[in-house]
Amino acid sequence: MDLINNLSLGFSVAFTLQNLLYAFIGCLLGTLIGVLPGIGPVATIAMLLPATYALPPVAALIMLAGIYYGAQYGGSTTAILVNLPGESSSVVTVIDGYQMARTGRAGPALAAAGLGSFFAGCVGTLILAAFAPPLTEVAFKFGPAEYFSLMVLGLIGAVVLASGSLLKAVAMIILGLLLGLVGTDVNSGVARYSFGIPELTDGISFIVIAMGVFGYGEIISNLSHPEEKREVFTGKVTGIMPTAEDFRNMVPAVLRGTALGSALGILPGGGALLSAFAAYTIEKKTKLRPGEVPFGQGNIRGVAAPEAANNAGSQTSFIPLLTLGIPPNAVMALMVGAMTIHNIQPGPQVMTSNPELFWGLIASMWIGNAMLVILNLPLIGIWIKLLTVPYRWLFPAIVLFCAIGVYSTNNNTFDIWMVAMFGFVGYMFIKLGCEPAPLLLGLILGPMMEENLRRSLLLSRGDWSVFVTRPLSASLLAAAVLLLVVVLSPSIKKKREEAFVED
């Protein structure tokens, strides 16, 4: 009964005209910045924080939350249509979504992403409403050793995820980890591997590498072919909605992705990102139905599962923020900033001292998810119109949007030169047949992994056994070892080689 009373309070707050308007503005802005390559929710929310001074606290947080989960929807649009992951969690969507667009199935891919995200978002919000207090107990059990072990498992999962050679996948992860070392040392505050360049003391931005490797790399690769051989968007778009066969394939994938995303989203340290990678890995382990398209060649499950997982993860990532006051990612850190602007202390007392804020925000997420489906599904036709734009007009626009997005993050022209450099690196990866997704996971998890490794060793006074004596950490490492053994076993290795025939 308490849950029903709390939700009725939340909907009474969220259904005011002012809050509905700000939920709509947040969802619309989120979708737009997701669709525009290079402009992510972190940059947008950071730019809009000063504007929230004048707003009531509930309206401000409803709008910022709408931008966050709206960007999860919009990020899949550019991932599918122009091979550009707007968000780190959309990196996996690129693999099959872009292949579907190239074969004229952009409509079903976008619809699968939208419907999967809507279902997962609703379930994630329900979990947030019903299980926030008990689920925080799980997060309490995670210390630095457990986080390090979880990230090791994530990186091993990326090896499984990568198509083609295992050696190349491991090399890409190591390269990502090495790039993650550039910047300032976590403990000593000393700049390392910056080569005396002041702009590198903050490290290499994820956006710079993602836009360079995926966006510019693909553009250079296409421009290297004669016009008639460019594989941009070949084939005719035959329909917008998925077929009955598509639904049969994607419904179980959406359910698996939602369950996984809801569980991993509450763990601080990139829940939505890990959820998307893990969901894709699980789908690839699930047996293909007769006549189903192989993964990496446009399988609809490869779009629906990661999109459901990252959206469920983005909803449940509010749990540690609202109940513990711990921001699990950069966007949630900005939400903490928005709360402190309005003199609200994030943590367990939010539920008791500001019930209208807590439950109003949760209720607004259901309304926002419904708004996003209403906004996005009818607009699929507009996004598909991008397919008819000649490539000679499309690629300068992509280059410009990427440059604007990268520049707006730090207001730094050095980042634009870095994107151009990583564009050539991305082109080399295409030529060498290397999969860039593991590199990005290594780059994102590397600094967090190092921080938790060093913190664990400081707390244990240099005793490495801390990773195997703590039961939760030991079980995560055991799962990582088991996964590695399974992947390296001759029969599985042979199946991988059959599944991923390199170009």
Secondary structure, 3 states (H helix, E strand, C coil): CHHHHHHHHHHHHHCCHHHHHHHHHHHHHHHHHHHCCCCCHHHHHHHHHHHHHHCCHHHHHHHHHHHHHHHHHHHHHHHHHHCCCCCHHHHHHHHHHHHHHHCCCHHHHHHHHHHHHHHHHHHHHHHHHHHHHHHHHHHHCCCHHHHHHHHHHHHHHHHHHCCCCHHHHHHHHHHHHHHHHCEECCCCCCEECCCCCHHHHHCCCHHHHHHHHHHHHHHHHHHCCCHHHCCCCCCCCCCCCCCHHHHHHHHHHHHHHHHHHHHHHCCCCCHHHHHHHHHHHHHHHCCCCCCCCCCCCCCCHHHHHHHHHHHHHHHHCHHHHHHHCCCCCHHHHHHHHHHHHCCCCCCCHHHHHCHHHHHHHHHHHHHHHHHHHHHHCCCHHHHHHHHHCCHHHHHHHHHHHHHHHHHHHHCCHHHHHHHHHHHHHHHHHHHHCCCCHHHHHHHHHHHHHHHHHHHHHHHCCCCCCHHHHCHHHHHHHHHHHHHHHHHHCHHHHHHHHHHCCCC
